[in-house]
């Protein structure tokens, strides 16, 4: 499966809307995890673990789980 045509640090609008109250904090956490080559980060709102787009890219295809940073959507 081919990745979507957008930068890996940008989530699909359907998975994380720019109007989300924590949009900037979530993007900052995601970008920090990408820069550190970590597989994910702690969501700043829920505290749950969220996979980065690069970790999901390694799977090779969308798993249809609704991942926030799915690079295939």
mmJSON file of the N, C-alpha and C atoms, coordinates in Angstrom:
{"data_MODEL":{"atom_site":{
"group_PDB":["ATOM","ATOM","ATOM","ATOM","ATOM","ATOM","ATOM","ATOM","ATOM","ATOM","ATOM","ATOM","ATOM","ATOM","ATOM","ATOM","ATOM","ATOM","ATOM","ATOM","ATOM","ATOM","ATOM","ATOM","ATOM","ATOM","ATOM","ATOM","ATOM","ATOM","ATOM","ATOM","ATOM","ATOM","ATOM","ATOM","ATOM","ATOM","ATOM","ATOM","ATOM","ATOM","ATOM","ATOM","ATOM","ATOM","ATOM","ATOM","ATOM","ATOM","ATOM","ATOM","ATOM","ATOM","ATOM","ATOM","ATOM","ATOM","ATOM","ATOM","ATOM","ATOM","ATOM","ATOM","ATOM","ATOM","ATOM","ATOM","ATOM","ATOM","ATOM","ATOM","ATOM","ATOM","ATOM","ATOM","ATOM","ATOM","ATOM","ATOM","ATOM","ATOM","ATOM","ATOM","ATOM","ATOM","ATOM","ATOM","ATOM","ATOM","ATOM","ATOM","ATOM","ATOM","ATOM","ATOM","ATOM","ATOM","ATOM","ATOM","ATOM","ATOM","ATOM","ATOM","ATOM","ATOM","ATOM","ATOM","ATOM","ATOM","ATOM","ATOM","ATOM","ATOM","ATOM","ATOM","ATOM","ATOM","ATOM","ATOM","ATOM","ATOM","ATOM","ATOM","ATOM","ATOM","ATOM","ATOM","ATOM","ATOM","ATOM","ATOM","ATOM","ATOM","ATOM","ATOM","ATOM","ATOM","ATOM","ATOM","ATOM","ATOM","ATOM","ATOM","ATOM","ATOM","ATOM","ATOM","ATOM","ATOM","ATOM","ATOM","ATOM","ATOM","ATOM","ATOM","ATOM","ATOM","ATOM","ATOM","ATOM","ATOM","ATOM","ATOM","ATOM","ATOM","ATOM","ATOM","ATOM","ATOM","ATOM","ATOM","ATOM","ATOM","ATOM","ATOM","ATOM","ATOM","ATOM","ATOM","ATOM","ATOM","ATOM","ATOM","ATOM","ATOM","ATOM","ATOM","ATOM","ATOM","ATOM","ATOM","ATOM","ATOM","ATOM","ATOM","ATOM","ATOM","ATOM","ATOM","ATOM","ATOM","ATOM","ATOM","ATOM","ATOM","ATOM","ATOM","ATOM","ATOM","ATOM","ATOM","ATOM","ATOM","ATOM","ATOM","ATOM","ATOM","ATOM"],
"id":[1,2,3,4,5,6,7,8,9,10,11,12,13,14,15,16,17,18,19,20,21,22,23,24,25,26,27,28,29,30,31,32,33,34,35,36,37,38,39,40,41,42,43,44,45,46,47,48,49,50,51,52,53,54,55,56,57,58,59,60,61,62,63,64,65,66,67,68,69,70,71,72,73,74,75,76,77,78,79,80,81,82,83,84,85,86,87,88,89,90,91,92,93,94,95,96,97,98,99,100,101,102,103,104,105,106,107,108,109,110,111,112,113,114,115,116,117,118,119,120,121,122,123,124,125,126,127,128,129,130,131,132,133,134,135,136,137,138,139,140,141,142,143,144,145,146,147,148,149,150,151,152,153,154,155,156,157,158,159,160,161,162,163,164,165,166,167,168,169,170,171,172,173,174,175,176,177,178,179,180,181,182,183,184,185,186,187,188,189,190,191,192,193,194,195,196,197,198,199,200,201,202,203,204,205,206,207,208,209,210,211,212,213,214,215,216,217,218,219],
"type_symbol":["N","C","C","N","C","C","N","C","C","N","C","C","N","C","C","N","C","C","N","C","C","N","C","C","N","C","C","N","C","C","N","C","C","N","C","C","N","C","C","N","C","C","N","C","C","N","C","C","N","C","C","N","C","C","N","C","C","N","C","C","N","C","C","N","C","C","N","C","C","N","C","C","N","C","C","N","C","C","N","C","C","N","C","C","N","C","C","N","C","C","N","C","C","N","C","C","N","C","C","N","C","C","N","C","C","N","C","C","N","C","C","N","C","C","N","C","C","N","C","C","N","C","C","N","C","C","N","C","C","N","C","C","N","C","C","N","C","C","N","C","C","N","C","C","N","C","C","N","C","C","N","C","C","N","C","C","N","C","C","N","C","C","N","C","C","N","C","C","N","C","C","N","C","C","N","C","C","N","C","C","N","C","C","N","C","C","N","C","C","N","C","C","N","C","C","N","C","C","N","C","C","N","C","C","N","C","C","N","C","C","N","C","C","N","C","C","N","C","C"],
"label_atom_id":["N","CA","C","N","CA","C","N","CA","C","N","CA","C","N","CA","C","N","CA","C","N","CA","C","N","CA","C","N","CA","C","N","CA","C","N","CA","C","N","CA","C","N","CA","C","N","CA","C","N","CA","C","N","CA","C","N","CA","C","N","CA","C","N","CA","C","N","CA","C","N","CA","C","N","CA","C","N","CA","C","N","CA","C","N","CA","C","N","CA","C","N","CA","C","N","CA","C","N","CA","C","N","CA","C","N","CA","C","N","CA","C","N","CA","C","N","CA","C","N","CA","C","N","CA","C","N","CA","C","N","CA","C","N","CA","C","N","CA","C","N","CA","C","N","CA","C","N","CA","C","N","CA","C","N","CA","C","N","CA","C","N","CA","C","N","CA","C","N","CA","C","N","CA","C","N","CA","C","N","CA","C","N","CA","C","N","CA","C","N","CA","C","N","CA","C","N","CA","C","N","CA","C","N","CA","C","N","CA","C","N","CA","C","N","CA","C","N","CA","C","N","CA","C","N","CA","C","N","CA","C","N","CA","C","N","CA","C","N","CA","C","N","CA","C","N","CA","C","N","CA","C","N","CA","C"],
"label_alt_id":[null,null,null,null,null,null,null,null,null,null,null,null,null,null,null,null,null,null,null,null,null,null,null,null,null,null,null,null,null,null,null,null,null,null,null,null,null,null,null,null,null,null,null,null,null,null,null,null,null,null,null,null,null,null,null,null,null,null,null,null,null,null,null,null,null,null,null,null,null,null,null,null,null,null,null,null,null,null,null,null,null,null,null,null,null,null,null,null,null,null,null,null,null,null,null,null,null,null,null,null,null,null,null,null,null,null,null,null,null,null,null,null,null,null,null,null,null,null,null,null,null,null,null,null,null,null,null,null,null,null,null,null,null,null,null,null,null,null,null,null,null,null,null,null,null,null,null,null,null,null,null,null,null,null,null,null,null,null,null,null,null,null,null,null,null,null,null,null,null,null,null,null,null,null,null,null,null,null,null,null,null,null,null,null,null,null,null,null,null,null,null,null,null,null,null,null,null,null,null,null,null,null,null,null,null,null,null,null,null,null,null,null,null,null,null,null,null,null,null],
"label_comp_id":["UNK","UNK","UNK","UNK","UNK","UNK","UNK","UNK","UNK","UNK","UNK","UNK","UNK","UNK","UNK","UNK","UNK","UNK","UNK","UNK","UNK","UNK","UNK","UNK","UNK","UNK","UNK","UNK","UNK","UNK","UNK","UNK","UNK","UNK","UNK","UNK","UNK","UNK","UNK","UNK","UNK","UNK","UNK","UNK","UNK","UNK","UNK","UNK","UNK","UNK","UNK","UNK","UNK","UNK","UNK","UNK","UNK","UNK","UNK","UNK","UNK","UNK","UNK","UNK","UNK","UNK","UNK","UNK","UNK","UNK","UNK","UNK","UNK","UNK","UNK","UNK","UNK","UNK","UNK","UNK","UNK","UNK","UNK","UNK","UNK","UNK","UNK","UNK","UNK","UNK","UNK","UNK","UNK","UNK","UNK","UNK","UNK","UNK","UNK","UNK","UNK","UNK","UNK","UNK","UNK","UNK","UNK","UNK","UNK","UNK","UNK","UNK","UNK","UNK","UNK","UNK","UNK","UNK","UNK","UNK","UNK","UNK","UNK","UNK","UNK","UNK","UNK","UNK","UNK","UNK","UNK","UNK","UNK","UNK","UNK","UNK","UNK","UNK","UNK","UNK","UNK","UNK","UNK","UNK","UNK","UNK","UNK","UNK","UNK","UNK","UNK","UNK","UNK","UNK","UNK","UNK","UNK","UNK","UNK","UNK","UNK","UNK","UNK","UNK","UNK","UNK","UNK","UNK","UNK","UNK","UNK","UNK","UNK","UNK","UNK","UNK","UNK","UNK","UNK","UNK","UNK","UNK","UNK","UNK","UNK","UNK","UNK","UNK","UNK","UNK","UNK","UNK","UNK","UNK","UNK","UNK","UNK","UNK","UNK","UNK","UNK","UNK","UNK","UNK","UNK","UNK","UNK","UNK","UNK","UNK","UNK","UNK","UNK","UNK","UNK","UNK","UNK","UNK","UNK"],
"label_asym_id":["A","A","A","A","A","A","A","A","A","A","A","A","A","A","A","A","A","A","A","A","A","A","A","A","A","A","A","A","A","A","A","A","A","A","A","A","A","A","A","A","A","A","A","A","A","A","A","A","A","A","A","A","A","A","A","A","A","A","A","A","A","A","A","A","A","A","A","A","A","A","A","A","A","A","A","A","A","A","A","A","A","A","A","A","A","A","A","A","A","A","A","A","A","A","A","A","A","A","A","A","A","A","A","A","A","A","A","A","A","A","A","A","A","A","A","A","A","A","A","A","A","A","A","A","A","A","A","A","A","A","A","A","A","A","A","A","A","A","A","A","A","A","A","A","A","A","A","A","A","A","A","A","A","A","A","A","A","A","A","A","A","A","A","A","A","A","A","A","A","A","A","A","A","A","A","A","A","A","A","A","A","A","A","A","A","A","A","A","A","A","A","A","A","A","A","A","A","A","A","A","A","A","A","A","A","A","A","A","A","A","A","A","A","A","A","A","A","A","A"],
"label_entity_id":["1","1","1","1","1","1","1","1","1","1","1","1","1","1","1","1","1","1","1","1","1","1","1","1","1","1","1","1","1","1","1","1","1","1","1","1","1","1","1","1","1","1","1","1","1","1","1","1","1","1","1","1","1","1","1","1","1","1","1","1","1","1","1","1","1","1","1","1","1","1","1","1","1","1","1","1","1","1","1","1","1","1","1","1","1","1","1","1","1","1","1","1","1","1","1","1","1","1","1","1","1","1","1","1","1","1","1","1","1","1","1","1","1","1","1","1","1","1","1","1","1","1","1","1","1","1","1","1","1","1","1","1","1","1","1","1","1","1","1","1","1","1","1","1","1","1","1","1","1","1","1","1","1","1","1","1","1","1","1","1","1","1","1","1","1","1","1","1","1","1","1","1","1","1","1","1","1","1","1","1","1","1","1","1","1","1","1","1","1","1","1","1","1","1","1","1","1","1","1","1","1","1","1","1","1","1","1","1","1","1","1","1","1","1","1","1","1","1","1"],
"label_seq_id":[1,1,1,2,2,2,3,3,3,4,4,4,5,5,5,6,6,6,7,7,7,8,8,8,9,9,9,10,10,10,11,11,11,12,12,12,13,13,13,14,14,14,15,15,15,16,16,16,17,17,17,18,18,18,19,19,19,20,20,20,21,21,21,22,22,22,23,23,23,24,24,24,25,25,25,26,26,26,27,27,27,28,28,28,29,29,29,30,30,30,31,31,31,32,32,32,33,33,33,34,34,34,35,35,35,36,36,36,37,37,37,38,38,38,39,39,39,40,40,40,41,41,41,42,42,42,43,43,43,44,44,44,45,45,45,46,46,46,47,47,47,48,48,48,49,49,49,50,50,50,51,51,51,52,52,52,53,53,53,54,54,54,55,55,55,56,56,56,57,57,57,58,58,58,59,59,59,60,60,60,61,61,61,62,62,62,63,63,63,64,64,64,65,65,65,66,66,66,67,67,67,68,68,68,69,69,69,70,70,70,71,71,71,72,72,72,73,73,73],
"pdbx_PDB_ins_code":[null,null,null,null,null,null,null,null,null,null,null,null,null,null,null,null,null,null,null,null,null,null,null,null,null,null,null,null,null,null,null,null,null,null,null,null,null,null,null,null,null,null,null,null,null,null,null,null,null,null,null,null,null,null,null,null,null,null,null,null,null,null,null,null,null,null,null,null,null,null,null,null,null,null,null,null,null,null,null,null,null,null,null,null,null,null,null,null,null,null,null,null,null,null,null,null,null,null,null,null,null,null,null,null,null,null,null,null,null,null,null,null,null,null,null,null,null,null,null,null,null,null,null,null,null,null,null,null,null,null,null,null,null,null,null,null,null,null,null,null,null,null,null,null,null,null,null,null,null,null,null,null,null,null,null,null,null,null,null,null,null,null,null,null,null,null,null,null,null,null,null,null,null,null,null,null,null,null,null,null,null,null,null,null,null,null,null,null,null,null,null,null,null,null,null,null,null,null,null,null,null,null,null,null,null,null,null,null,null,null,null,null,null,null,null,null,null,null,null],
"Cartn_x":[0.846,0.0,0.893,0.536,1.308,0.869,1.832,1.47,0.752,-0.011,-0.717,0.284,-0.16,0.695,0.624,1.25,1.365,2.544,3.096,4.229,3.828,4.746,4.446,4.122,4.501,4.171,2.793,2.074,0.736,-0.331,-1.188,-2.245,-3.349,-4.052,-5.201,-6.25,-6.89,-7.883,-9.027,-9.3,-10.359,-9.948,-8.658,-8.154,-7.793,-7.467,-7.192,-7.476,-8.604,-9.018,-8.199,-7.833,-7.112,-7.885,-9.183,-9.998,-9.967,-9.338,-9.244,-8.539,-9.057,-8.471,-7.003,-6.57,-5.183,-4.358,-4.806,-4.147,-2.654,-2.293,-0.881,-0.061,-0.619,0.091,0.291,-0.712,-0.611,0.449,0.421,1.427,2.828,2.985,4.297,4.787,3.907,4.278,4.642,3.878,4.154,5.491,5.722,6.977,8.182,8.018,9.112,9.427,8.401,8.606,9.263,8.851,9.475,10.955,11.267,12.651,13.52,12.923,13.661,13.643,13.024,12.883,12.195,11.196,10.403,9.2,8.677,7.529,6.207,6.189,4.958,5.195,4.101,4.174,2.943,3.003,1.862,0.948,-0.302,-1.264,-1.38,-1.217,-1.263,-2.64,-3.673,-5.025,-5.42,-5.254,-5.739,-4.67,-3.392,-2.316,-2.097,-2.881,-2.75,-1.575,-1.036,0.061,-0.494,0.17,-0.239,0.963,0.766,1.843,2.117,3.389,3.767,3.49,3.496,3.278,4.385,5.617,6.699,6.578,6.146,5.919,4.813,3.762,2.656,3.066,3.933,4.425,5.162,5.857,6.582,5.654,4.375,3.41,3.119,3.279,3.121,1.732,0.72,-0.652,-1.501,-2.605,-3.551,-4.232,-4.343,-4.983,-6.465,-6.953,-8.365,-8.776,-7.819,-8.133,-8.403,-8.266,-8.524,-7.375,-6.154,-4.982,-4.87,-4.568,-4.483,-3.478,-2.337,-1.263,-1.066,-2.11,-1.993,-1.469,-0.335,0.24,-0.431,-1.348,-1.983,-3.357,-3.899,-5.238,-5.118],
"Cartn_y":[-1.175,0.0,1.241,2.202,3.438,4.471,5.164,6.212,7.385,8.106,9.292,10.366,11.27,12.345,13.566,13.433,14.544,14.249,15.259,15.028,14.094,13.267,12.307,12.959,14.226,14.889,15.546,15.412,16.0,14.908,14.832,13.827,14.18,13.159,13.378,14.17,15.114,15.977,15.171,14.012,13.153,12.415,12.377,11.681,12.649,13.892,14.937,16.283,16.837,18.12,19.268,20.231,21.402,22.165,21.972,22.65,21.94,20.773,20.052,20.959,21.075,21.989,21.707,20.463,20.124,19.852,20.341,20.077,20.392,21.567,21.974,21.13,20.809,19.978,18.559,18.042,16.703,16.686,17.689,17.758,17.885,18.666,18.833,17.508,16.763,15.464,14.478,14.489,13.6,13.949,15.221,15.651,15.344,15.484,15.164,13.666,12.838,11.389,11.028,11.687,11.447,11.812,12.961,13.434,12.51,11.914,11.014,9.573,9.349,8.011,7.041,7.554,6.748,6.183,5.027,4.445,5.137,5.957,6.644,7.647,8.168,9.189,9.075,9.721,9.759,10.905,10.579,11.599,12.652,13.94,14.989,15.18,14.629,14.766,13.547,12.352,11.127,10.357,10.595,9.836,8.471,8.155,6.872,6.914,5.741,5.634,5.767,6.585,6.813,6.521,5.662,5.355,6.549,6.708,7.748,7.254,8.182,7.831,6.918,7.111,6.261,4.835,4.694,3.357,2.652,3.394,2.816,2.52,3.339,3.124,1.786,1.42,0.153,-1.056,-0.883,-1.981,-2.308,-1.329,-1.565,-1.337,-1.218,-0.992,-0.497,0.123,0.581,-0.631,-0.625,-1.739,-1.477,-0.315,0.059,0.226,0.593,0.804,2.269,3.159,4.571,5.302,4.827,5.452,6.922,7.736,9.187,9.592,8.93,9.336,8.346,7.618,6.634,7.318,6.845,7.463,7.002,6.053,5.49,6.092,6.851,7.444,8.719],
"Cartn_z":[0.0,0.0,0.0,-0.793,-0.933,0.116,0.753,1.716,1.031,1.804,1.316,0.902,0.071,-0.435,0.486,1.674,2.62,3.536,4.172,5.082,6.227,6.672,7.736,9.074,9.246,10.517,10.495,9.385,9.254,9.234,10.249,10.253,9.244,8.802,7.922,8.707,8.053,8.717,9.333,8.756,9.29,10.551,10.818,12.008,13.128,12.756,13.75,13.096,13.44,12.854,13.44,12.605,13.104,14.179,14.239,15.249,16.61,16.682,17.953,18.961,20.185,21.172,21.491,21.362,21.684,20.427,19.294,18.015,18.06,18.503,18.522,19.498,20.647,21.628,21.096,20.412,19.827,18.726,17.844,16.785,17.37,18.419,19.05,19.636,20.281,20.85,19.742,18.668,17.536,16.897,16.655,16.033,16.923,18.221,19.146,19.097,19.032,18.937,17.605,16.526,15.221,15.266,15.827,15.896,16.744,17.772,18.661,18.156,17.019,16.426,17.384,18.091,19.01,18.256,18.655,17.96,18.271,19.307,19.671,20.778,21.291,22.338,23.229,24.376,25.292,24.872,24.599,24.191,25.284,24.939,25.956,26.599,26.002,26.555,27.37,26.787,27.425,28.177,27.833,28.441,27.787,26.782,26.089,25.105,24.783,23.834,22.421,21.587,20.206,19.305,18.306,17.362,16.453,16.1,15.147,13.728,12.796,11.394,10.869,11.33,10.845,11.385,12.62,13.17,12.393,12.063,11.297,9.865,9.31,7.954,7.856,8.919,8.946,8.828,9.164,9.048,7.588,6.709,5.283,4.72,5.569,5.104,6.272,5.939,6.961,7.587,8.905,9.623,9.881,9.43,9.589,11.05,11.912,13.327,13.654,12.674,12.897,13.548,13.339,13.952,13.569,14.541,14.355,13.292,13.262,12.356,11.206,10.837,9.754,8.483,7.979,6.786,5.494,5.593,4.4,4.099,5.021,4.847,4.041],
"occupancy":[1.0,1.0,1.0,1.0,1.0,1.0,1.0,1.0,1.0,1.0,1.0,1.0,1.0,1.0,1.0,1.0,1.0,1.0,1.0,1.0,1.0,1.0,1.0,1.0,1.0,1.0,1.0,1.0,1.0,1.0,1.0,1.0,1.0,1.0,1.0,1.0,1.0,1.0,1.0,1.0,1.0,1.0,1.0,1.0,1.0,1.0,1.0,1.0,1.0,1.0,1.0,1.0,1.0,1.0,1.0,1.0,1.0,1.0,1.0,1.0,1.0,1.0,1.0,1.0,1.0,1.0,1.0,1.0,1.0,1.0,1.0,1.0,1.0,1.0,1.0,1.0,1.0,1.0,1.0,1.0,1.0,1.0,1.0,1.0,1.0,1.0,1.0,1.0,1.0,1.0,1.0,1.0,1.0,1.0,1.0,1.0,1.0,1.0,1.0,1.0,1.0,1.0,1.0,1.0,1.0,1.0,1.0,1.0,1.0,1.0,1.0,1.0,1.0,1.0,1.0,1.0,1.0,1.0,1.0,1.0,1.0,1.0,1.0,1.0,1.0,1.0,1.0,1.0,1.0,1.0,1.0,1.0,1.0,1.0,1.0,1.0,1.0,1.0,1.0,1.0,1.0,1.0,1.0,1.0,1.0,1.0,1.0,1.0,1.0,1.0,1.0,1.0,1.0,1.0,1.0,1.0,1.0,1.0,1.0,1.0,1.0,1.0,1.0,1.0,1.0,1.0,1.0,1.0,1.0,1.0,1.0,1.0,1.0,1.0,1.0,1.0,1.0,1.0,1.0,1.0,1.0,1.0,1.0,1.0,1.0,1.0,1.0,1.0,1.0,1.0,1.0,1.0,1.0,1.0,1.0,1.0,1.0,1.0,1.0,1.0,1.0,1.0,1.0,1.0,1.0,1.0,1.0,1.0,1.0,1.0,1.0,1.0,1.0,1.0,1.0,1.0,1.0,1.0,1.0],
"B_iso_or_equiv":[0.0,0.0,0.0,0.0,0.0,0.0,0.0,0.0,0.0,0.0,0.0,0.0,0.0,0.0,0.0,0.0,0.0,0.0,0.0,0.0,0.0,0.0,0.0,0.0,0.0,0.0,0.0,0.0,0.0,0.0,0.0,0.0,0.0,0.0,0.0,0.0,0.0,0.0,0.0,0.0,0.0,0.0,0.0,0.0,0.0,0.0,0.0,0.0,0.0,0.0,0.0,0.0,0.0,0.0,0.0,0.0,0.0,0.0,0.0,0.0,0.0,0.0,0.0,0.0,0.0,0.0,0.0,0.0,0.0,0.0,0.0,0.0,0.0,0.0,0.0,0.0,0.0,0.0,0.0,0.0,0.0,0.0,0.0,0.0,0.0,0.0,0.0,0.0,0.0,0.0,0.0,0.0,0.0,0.0,0.0,0.0,0.0,0.0,0.0,0.0,0.0,0.0,0.0,0.0,0.0,0.0,0.0,0.0,0.0,0.0,0.0,0.0,0.0,0.0,0.0,0.0,0.0,0.0,0.0,0.0,0.0,0.0,0.0,0.0,0.0,0.0,0.0,0.0,0.0,0.0,0.0,0.0,0.0,0.0,0.0,0.0,0.0,0.0,0.0,0.0,0.0,0.0,0.0,0.0,0.0,0.0,0.0,0.0,0.0,0.0,0.0,0.0,0.0,0.0,0.0,0.0,0.0,0.0,0.0,0.0,0.0,0.0,0.0,0.0,0.0,0.0,0.0,0.0,0.0,0.0,0.0,0.0,0.0,0.0,0.0,0.0,0.0,0.0,0.0,0.0,0.0,0.0,0.0,0.0,0.0,0.0,0.0,0.0,0.0,0.0,0.0,0.0,0.0,0.0,0.0,0.0,0.0,0.0,0.0,0.0,0.0,0.0,0.0,0.0,0.0,0.0,0.0,0.0,0.0,0.0,0.0,0.0,0.0,0.0,0.0,0.0,0.0,0.0,0.0],
"pdbx_formal_charge":[null,null,null,null,null,null,null,null,null,null,null,null,null,null,null,null,null,null,null,null,null,null,null,null,null,null,null,null,null,null,null,null,null,null,null,null,null,null,null,null,null,null,null,null,null,null,null,null,null,null,null,null,null,null,null,null,null,null,null,null,null,null,null,null,null,null,null,null,null,null,null,null,null,null,null,null,null,null,null,null,null,null,null,null,null,null,null,null,null,null,null,null,null,null,null,null,null,null,null,null,null,null,null,null,null,null,null,null,null,null,null,null,null,null,null,null,null,null,null,null,null,null,null,null,null,null,null,null,null,null,null,null,null,null,null,null,null,null,null,null,null,null,null,null,null,null,null,null,null,null,null,null,null,null,null,null,null,null,null,null,null,null,null,null,null,null,null,null,null,null,null,null,null,null,null,null,null,null,null,null,null,null,null,null,null,null,null,null,null,null,null,null,null,null,null,null,null,null,null,null,null,null,null,null,null,null,null,null,null,null,null,null,null,null,null,null,null,null,null],
"auth_seq_id":[1,1,1,2,2,2,3,3,3,4,4,4,5,5,5,6,6,6,7,7,7,8,8,8,9,9,9,10,10,10,11,11,11,12,12,12,13,13,13,14,14,14,15,15,15,16,16,16,17,17,17,18,18,18,19,19,19,20,20,20,21,21,21,22,22,22,23,23,23,24,24,24,25,25,25,26,26,26,27,27,27,28,28,28,29,29,29,30,30,30,31,31,31,32,32,32,33,33,33,34,34,34,35,35,35,36,36,36,37,37,37,38,38,38,39,39,39,40,40,40,41,41,41,42,42,42,43,43,43,44,44,44,45,45,45,46,46,46,47,47,47,48,48,48,49,49,49,50,50,50,51,51,51,52,52,52,53,53,53,54,54,54,55,55,55,56,56,56,57,57,57,58,58,58,59,59,59,60,60,60,61,61,61,62,62,62,63,63,63,64,64,64,65,65,65,66,66,66,67,67,67,68,68,68,69,69,69,70,70,70,71,71,71,72,72,72,73,73,73],
"auth_comp_id":["UNK","UNK","UNK","UNK","UNK","UNK","UNK","UNK","UNK","UNK","UNK","UNK","UNK","UNK","UNK","UNK","UNK","UNK","UNK","UNK","UNK","UNK","UNK","UNK","UNK","UNK","UNK","UNK","UNK","UNK","UNK","UNK","UNK","UNK","UNK","UNK","UNK","UNK","UNK","UNK","UNK","UNK","UNK","UNK","UNK","UNK","UNK","UNK","UNK","UNK","UNK","UNK","UNK","UNK","UNK","UNK","UNK","UNK","UNK","UNK","UNK","UNK","UNK","UNK","UNK","UNK","UNK","UNK","UNK","UNK","UNK","UNK","UNK","UNK","UNK","UNK","UNK","UNK","UNK","UNK","UNK","UNK","UNK","UNK","UNK","UNK","UNK","UNK","UNK","UNK","UNK","UNK","UNK","UNK","UNK","UNK","UNK","UNK","UNK","UNK","UNK","UNK","UNK","UNK","UNK","UNK","UNK","UNK","UNK","UNK","UNK","UNK","UNK","UNK","UNK","UNK","UNK","UNK","UNK","UNK","UNK","UNK","UNK","UNK","UNK","UNK","UNK","UNK","UNK","UNK","UNK","UNK","UNK","UNK","UNK","UNK","UNK","UNK","UNK","UNK","UNK","UNK","UNK","UNK","UNK","UNK","UNK","UNK","UNK","UNK","UNK","UNK","UNK","UNK","UNK","UNK","UNK","UNK","UNK","UNK","UNK","UNK","UNK","UNK","UNK","UNK","UNK","UNK","UNK","UNK","UNK","UNK","UNK","UNK","UNK","UNK","UNK","UNK","UNK","UNK","UNK","UNK","UNK","UNK","UNK","UNK","UNK","UNK","UNK","UNK","UNK","UNK","UNK","UNK","UNK","UNK","UNK","UNK","UNK","UNK","UNK","UNK","UNK","UNK","UNK","UNK","UNK","UNK","UNK","UNK","UNK","UNK","UNK","UNK","UNK","UNK","UNK","UNK","UNK"],
"auth_asym_id":["A","A","A","A","A","A","A","A","A","A","A","A","A","A","A","A","A","A","A","A","A","A","A","A","A","A","A","A","A","A","A","A","A","A","A","A","A","A","A","A","A","A","A","A","A","A","A","A","A","A","A","A","A","A","A","A","A","A","A","A","A","A","A","A","A","A","A","A","A","A","A","A","A","A","A","A","A","A","A","A","A","A","A","A","A","A","A","A","A","A","A","A","A","A","A","A","A","A","A","A","A","A","A","A","A","A","A","A","A","A","A","A","A","A","A","A","A","A","A","A","A","A","A","A","A","A","A","A","A","A","A","A","A","A","A","A","A","A","A","A","A","A","A","A","A","A","A","A","A","A","A","A","A","A","A","A","A","A","A","A","A","A","A","A","A","A","A","A","A","A","A","A","A","A","A","A","A","A","A","A","A","A","A","A","A","A","A","A","A","A","A","A","A","A","A","A","A","A","A","A","A","A","A","A","A","A","A","A","A","A","A","A","A","A","A","A","A","A","A"],
"auth_atom_id":["N","CA","C","N","CA","C","N","CA","C","N","CA","C","N","CA","C","N","CA","C","N","CA","C","N","CA","C","N","CA","C","N","CA","C","N","CA","C","N","CA","C","N","CA","C","N","CA","C","N","CA","C","N","CA","C","N","CA","C","N","CA","C","N","CA","C","N","CA","C","N","CA","C","N","CA","C","N","CA","C","N","CA","C","N","CA","C","N","CA","C","N","CA","C","N","CA","C","N","CA","C","N","CA","C","N","CA","C","N","CA","C","N","CA","C","N","CA","C","N","CA","C","N","CA","C","N","CA","C","N","CA","C","N","CA","C","N","CA","C","N","CA","C","N","CA","C","N","CA","C","N","CA","C","N","CA","C","N","CA","C","N","CA","C","N","CA","C","N","CA","C","N","CA","C","N","CA","C","N","CA","C","N","CA","C","N","CA","C","N","CA","C","N","CA","C","N","CA","C","N","CA","C","N","CA","C","N","CA","C","N","CA","C","N","CA","C","N","CA","C","N","CA","C","N","CA","C","N","CA","C","N","CA","C","N","CA","C","N","CA","C","N","CA","C","N","CA","C","N","CA","C","N","CA","C"],
"pdbx_PDB_model_num":[1,1,1,1,1,1,1,1,1,1,1,1,1,1,1,1,1,1,1,1,1,1,1,1,1,1,1,1,1,1,1,1,1,1,1,1,1,1,1,1,1,1,1,1,1,1,1,1,1,1,1,1,1,1,1,1,1,1,1,1,1,1,1,1,1,1,1,1,1,1,1,1,1,1,1,1,1,1,1,1,1,1,1,1,1,1,1,1,1,1,1,1,1,1,1,1,1,1,1,1,1,1,1,1,1,1,1,1,1,1,1,1,1,1,1,1,1,1,1,1,1,1,1,1,1,1,1,1,1,1,1,1,1,1,1,1,1,1,1,1,1,1,1,1,1,1,1,1,1,1,1,1,1,1,1,1,1,1,1,1,1,1,1,1,1,1,1,1,1,1,1,1,1,1,1,1,1,1,1,1,1,1,1,1,1,1,1,1,1,1,1,1,1,1,1,1,1,1,1,1,1,1,1,1,1,1,1,1,1,1,1,1,1,1,1,1,1,1,1]
}}}
